[in-house]
Amino acid sequence: MYNHVNCNDQKHVHEITGITRVFQECEGCHNHRFCTVSGEAISIPGKNDHYHEVKFRTDFADGHYHEFYGKSSGAIDVGGGKHVHFAKSFTDMEDGHKHEFQVASLIDSPTDFKNK
């Protein structure tokens, strides 16, 4: 992931920031925050669509952190030639529990206001 050889061929990426659902089944009820940049766009065979690999490590809270590695949904059109992606899943298991999260990416090229 994230190992592209030729920068001229680089495909777009998305910023992703979110927060996990509060884990309440222990003494220390807590949640975690995360922020990352997706991997480059990956075409979905047979469709005019793509997804992104998503990898992050949460902040350190209640004496531990969590990690996630997975992928986003396909592109969700938001108008003006722009799109976002959605992901809903669980972090890995740490300290005897995992956290659910759902997040939408930020748009690609947010400062490009050209209407495509």
Number of C-alpha atoms within 10 A of each C-alpha: 9 9 7 12 8 7 7 7 8 11 11 13 19 23 18 22 15 16 17 20 16 13 16 10 9 9 7 11 10 15 21 21 17 18 15 16 18 22 21 20 18 15 13 11 8 6 8 9 14 16 21 24 18 20 17 18 17 20 16 13 13 12 7 11 20 22 17 16 13 14 19 20 16 21 17 14 12 10 9 10 11 18 17 20 22 18 18 13 16 18 20 15 13 12 10 6 12 18 20 15 18 13 16 18 20 17 18 16 13 10 7 8 10 8 8 7
